[in-house]
Amino acid sequence: MLAWLLQVQTQLANHVAAVGPAVLVGLACGVLGTAFTVLNVKIIRLRDSIIQVTCSAHYTPAIKMCVGQLTVSALSIVV
């Protein structure tokens, strides 16, 4: 009765066939999310090492903000 109410005409085999592409898309999103996180951590470590070498403790917050903004700007230009 529910199939008649919603006018579903598709066989179950078509729905099962959609699982494969959904799995592939899910795996691709997981891999890209992992790559983003790893790249983000590496950028943060690089930024912190640059800031630690180039500035004194008094100016660290301001320089962190500037370096962070320059990093985001450079990456947005590349992408």
Distance bins in CASP14 RR format, pairs under 12 A and 6 or more apart:
PFRMAT RR
TARGET T0000
AUTHOR 0000-0000-0000
RMODE 2
METHOD distances of the structure
MODEL  1
1 7 0 0 0 0 0 1 0 0 0 0 0
1 8 0 0 0 0 0 1 0 0 0 0 0
2 8 1 0 0 1 0 0 0 0 0 0 0
3 9 0 0 0 0 1 0 0 0 0 0 0
3 10 0 0 0 0 1 0 0 0 0 0 0
3 11 0 0 0 0 0 1 0 0 0 0 0
3 12 0 0 0 0 0 1 0 0 0 0 0
8 14 0 0 0 0 0 1 0 0 0 0 0
8 15 0 0 0 0 1 0 0 0 0 0 0
10 16 0 0 0 0 0 1 0 0 0 0 0
10 17 0 0 0 0 0 1 0 0 0 0 0
10 18 0 0 0 0 1 0 0 0 0 0 0
11 17 0 0 0 0 1 0 0 0 0 0 0
11 18 0 0 0 0 0 1 0 0 0 0 0
12 18 0 0 0 0 0 1 0 0 0 0 0
12 19 0 0 0 0 0 1 0 0 0 0 0
13 19 0 0 0 0 0 1 0 0 0 0 0
15 21 0 0 0 0 0 1 0 0 0 0 0
15 22 0 0 0 0 0 1 0 0 0 0 0
16 22 0 0 0 0 0 1 0 0 0 0 0
16 23 0 0 0 0 0 1 0 0 0 0 0
17 23 0 0 0 0 0 1 0 0 0 0 0
18 24 0 0 0 0 0 1 0 0 0 0 0
18 25 0 0 0 0 0 1 0 0 0 0 0
19 25 0 0 0 0 0 1 0 0 0 0 0
19 26 0 0 0 0 0 1 0 0 0 0 0
20 26 0 0 0 0 1 0 0 0 0 0 0
20 27 0 0 0 0 0 1 0 0 0 0 0
21 27 0 0 0 0 0 1 0 0 0 0 0
21 28 0 0 0 0 0 1 0 0 0 0 0
22 28 0 0 0 0 0 1 0 0 0 0 0
22 29 0 0 0 0 0 1 0 0 0 0 0
23 29 0 0 0 0 0 1 0 0 0 0 0
23 30 0 0 0 0 0 1 0 0 0 0 0
24 30 0 0 0 0 0 1 0 0 0 0 0
24 31 0 0 0 0 0 1 0 0 0 0 0
25 31 0 0 0 0 0 1 0 0 0 0 0
25 32 0 0 0 0 0 1 0 0 0 0 0
26 32 0 0 0 0 1 0 0 0 0 0 0
26 33 0 0 0 0 0 1 0 0 0 0 0
26 34 0 0 0 0 0 1 0 0 0 0 0
27 33 0 0 0 0 0 1 0 0 0 0 0
27 34 0 0 0 0 0 1 0 0 0 0 0
28 34 0 0 0 0 0 1 0 0 0 0 0
28 35 0 0 0 0 0 1 0 0 0 0 0
29 35 0 0 0 0 0 1 0 0 0 0 0
29 36 0 0 0 0 0 1 0 0 0 0 0
30 36 0 0 0 0 1 0 0 0 0 0 0
30 37 0 0 0 0 1 0 0 0 0 0 0
30 38 0 0 0 0 0 1 0 0 0 0 0
31 37 0 0 0 0 0 1 0 0 0 0 0
31 38 0 0 0 0 0 1 0 0 0 0 0
32 38 0 0 0 0 0 1 0 0 0 0 0
32 39 0 0 0 0 0 1 0 0 0 0 0
33 39 0 0 0 0 1 0 0 0 0 0 0
33 40 0 0 0 0 1 0 0 0 0 0 0
34 40 0 0 0 0 0 1 0 0 0 0 0
34 41 0 0 0 0 0 1 0 0 0 0 0
35 41 0 0 0 0 0 1 0 0 0 0 0
35 42 0 0 0 0 0 1 0 0 0 0 0
36 42 0 0 0 0 0 1 0 0 0 0 0
36 43 0 0 0 0 0 1 0 0 0 0 0
36 75 0 0 0 0 0 1 0 0 0 0 0
36 79 0 0 0 0 0 1 0 0 0 0 0
37 43 0 0 0 0 0 1 0 0 0 0 0
37 44 0 0 0 0 0 1 0 0 0 0 0
38 44 0 0 0 0 0 1 0 0 0 0 0
38 45 0 0 0 0 0 1 0 0 0 0 0
39 45 0 0 0 0 0 1 0 0 0 0 0
39 46 0 0 0 0 0 1 0 0 0 0 0
39 71 0 0 0 0 0 1 0 0 0 0 0
39 75 0 0 0 0 1 0 0 0 0 0 0
39 78 0 0 0 0 0 1 0 0 0 0 0
39 79 0 0 0 0 0 1 0 0 0 0 0
40 46 0 0 0 0 0 1 0 0 0 0 0
40 47 0 0 0 0 0 1 0 0 0 0 0
40 68 0 0 0 0 0 1 0 0 0 0 0
40 71 0 0 0 0 0 1 0 0 0 0 0
40 72 0 0 0 0 0 1 0 0 0 0 0
40 75 0 0 0 0 0 1 0 0 0 0 0
41 47 0 0 0 0 0 1 0 0 0 0 0
41 48 0 0 0 0 0 1 0 0 0 0 0
42 48 0 0 0 0 0 1 0 0 0 0 0
42 49 0 0 0 0 0 1 0 0 0 0 0
42 71 0 0 0 0 0 1 0 0 0 0 0
43 49 0 0 0 0 0 1 0 0 0 0 0
43 50 0 0 0 0 0 1 0 0 0 0 0
43 67 0 0 0 0 0 1 0 0 0 0 0
43 68 0 0 0 0 1 0 0 0 0 0 0
43 70 0 0 0 0 0 1 0 0 0 0 0
43 71 1 0 0 1 0 0 0 0 0 0 0
43 72 0 0 0 0 1 0 0 0 0 0 0
43 74 0 0 0 0 0 1 0 0 0 0 0
43 75 1 0 0 1 0 0 0 0 0 0 0
44 50 0 0 0 0 0 1 0 0 0 0 0
44 51 0 0 0 0 0 1 0 0 0 0 0
44 64 0 0 0 0 0 1 0 0 0 0 0
44 67 0 0 0 0 0 1 0 0 0 0 0
44 68 0 0 0 0 1 0 0 0 0 0 0
44 71 0 0 0 0 1 0 0 0 0 0 0
44 72 0 0 0 0 0 1 0 0 0 0 0
45 51 0 0 0 0 0 1 0 0 0 0 0
45 52 0 0 0 0 0 1 0 0 0 0 0
45 71 0 0 0 0 0 1 0 0 0 0 0
46 52 0 0 0 0 0 1 0 0 0 0 0
46 53 0 0 0 0 0 1 0 0 0 0 0
46 67 0 0 0 0 1 0 0 0 0 0 0
46 68 0 0 0 0 0 1 0 0 0 0 0
46 71 0 0 0 0 1 0 0 0 0 0 0
46 74 0 0 0 0 0 1 0 0 0 0 0
47 53 0 0 0 0 0 1 0 0 0 0 0
47 54 0 0 0 0 0 1 0 0 0 0 0
47 55 0 0 0 0 0 1 0 0 0 0 0
47 60 0 0 0 0 0 1 0 0 0 0 0
47 63 0 0 0 0 1 0 0 0 0 0 0
47 64 1 0 0 1 0 0 0 0 0 0 0
47 65 0 0 0 0 0 1 0 0 0 0 0
47 66 0 0 0 0 0 1 0 0 0 0 0
47 67 1 0 1 0 0 0 0 0 0 0 0
47 68 1 0 0 1 0 0 0 0 0 0 0
47 69 0 0 0 0 0 1 0 0 0 0 0
47 70 0 0 0 0 1 0 0 0 0 0 0
47 71 1 0 0 1 0 0 0 0 0 0 0
47 72 0 0 0 0 0 1 0 0 0 0 0
47 74 0 0 0 0 0 1 0 0 0 0 0
47 75 0 0 0 0 0 1 0 0 0 0 0
48 54 0 0 0 0 0 1 0 0 0 0 0
48 55 0 0 0 0 0 1 0 0 0 0 0
48 60 0 0 0 0 1 0 0 0 0 0 0
48 63 0 0 0 0 0 1 0 0 0 0 0
48 64 1 0 0 1 0 0 0 0 0 0 0
48 67 0 0 0 0 1 0 0 0 0 0 0
48 68 0 0 0 0 0 1 0 0 0 0 0
48 71 0 0 0 0 0 1 0 0 0 0 0
49 55 0 0 0 0 0 1 0 0 0 0 0
49 64 0 0 0 0 0 1 0 0 0 0 0
49 67 0 0 0 0 0 1 0 0 0 0 0
50 60 0 0 0 0 0 1 0 0 0 0 0
50 63 0 0 0 0 1 0 0 0 0 0 0
50 64 0 0 0 0 1 0 0 0 0 0 0
50 66 0 0 0 0 0 1 0 0 0 0 0
50 67 1 0 0 1 0 0 0 0 0 0 0
50 68 0 0 0 0 0 1 0 0 0 0 0
50 70 0 0 0 0 0 1 0 0 0 0 0
50 71 0 0 0 0 1 0 0 0 0 0 0
51 57 0 0 0 0 0 1 0 0 0 0 0
51 59 0 0 0 0 1 0 0 0 0 0 0
51 60 1 0 0 1 0 0 0 0 0 0 0
51 61 0 0 0 0 1 0 0 0 0 0 0
51 62 0 0 0 0 0 1 0 0 0 0 0
51 63 1 0 1 0 0 0 0 0 0 0 0
51 64 1 0 1 0 0 0 0 0 0 0 0
51 65 0 0 0 0 0 1 0 0 0 0 0
51 66 0 0 0 0 1 0 0 0 0 0 0
51 67 1 0 1 0 0 0 0 0 0 0 0
51 68 0 0 0 0 1 0 0 0 0 0 0
51 70 0 0 0 0 0 1 0 0 0 0 0
51 71 0 0 0 0 0 1 0 0 0 0 0
52 59 0 0 0 0 0 1 0 0 0 0 0
52 60 0 0 0 0 1 0 0 0 0 0 0
52 63 0 0 0 0 0 1 0 0 0 0 0
52 64 0 0 0 0 0 1 0 0 0 0 0
52 67 0 0 0 0 0 1 0 0 0 0 0
53 60 0 0 0 0 0 1 0 0 0 0 0
53 63 0 0 0 0 0 1 0 0 0 0 0
53 67 0 0 0 0 0 1 0 0 0 0 0
54 60 0 0 0 0 0 1 0 0 0 0 0
54 63 1 0 0 1 0 0 0 0 0 0 0
54 64 0 0 0 0 0 1 0 0 0 0 0
54 66 0 0 0 0 0 1 0 0 0 0 0
54 67 0 0 0 0 1 0 0 0 0 0 0
55 61 0 0 0 0 1 0 0 0 0 0 0
55 62 0 0 0 0 1 0 0 0 0 0 0
55 63 1 0 1 0 0 0 0 0 0 0 0
55 64 0 0 0 0 1 0 0 0 0 0 0
55 65 0 0 0 0 0 1 0 0 0 0 0
55 66 0 0 0 0 0 1 0 0 0 0 0
55 67 0 0 0 0 1 0 0 0 0 0 0
56 62 0 0 0 0 0 1 0 0 0 0 0
56 63 0 0 0 0 1 0 0 0 0 0 0
57 63 0 0 0 0 0 1 0 0 0 0 0
57 64 0 0 0 0 0 1 0 0 0 0 0
59 65 0 0 0 0 0 1 0 0 0 0 0
59 66 0 0 0 0 1 0 0 0 0 0 0
59 67 0 0 0 0 0 1 0 0 0 0 0
60 66 0 0 0 0 0 1 0 0 0 0 0
60 67 0 0 0 0 0 1 0 0 0 0 0
61 67 0 0 0 0 0 1 0 0 0 0 0
61 68 0 0 0 0 0 1 0 0 0 0 0
62 68 0 0 0 0 0 1 0 0 0 0 0
62 69 0 0 0 0 0 1 0 0 0 0 0
63 69 0 0 0 0 0 1 0 0 0 0 0
63 70 0 0 0 0 0 1 0 0 0 0 0
64 70 0 0 0 0 0 1 0 0 0 0 0
64 71 0 0 0 0 0 1 0 0 0 0 0
65 71 0 0 0 0 0 1 0 0 0 0 0
65 72 0 0 0 0 0 1 0 0 0 0 0
66 72 0 0 0 0 0 1 0 0 0 0 0
66 73 0 0 0 0 0 1 0 0 0 0 0
67 73 0 0 0 0 0 1 0 0 0 0 0
67 74 0 0 0 0 0 1 0 0 0 0 0
68 74 0 0 0 0 1 0 0 0 0 0 0
68 75 0 0 0 0 1 0 0 0 0 0 0
68 76 0 0 0 0 0 1 0 0 0 0 0
69 75 0 0 0 0 0 1 0 0 0 0 0
69 76 0 0 0 0 0 1 0 0 0 0 0
70 76 0 0 0 0 0 1 0 0 0 0 0
70 77 0 0 0 0 0 1 0 0 0 0 0
71 77 0 0 0 0 0 1 0 0 0 0 0
71 78 0 0 0 0 0 1 0 0 0 0 0
72 78 0 0 0 0 0 1 0 0 0 0 0
72 79 0 0 0 0 0 1 0 0 0 0 0
73 79 0 0 0 0 0 1 0 0 0 0 0
END
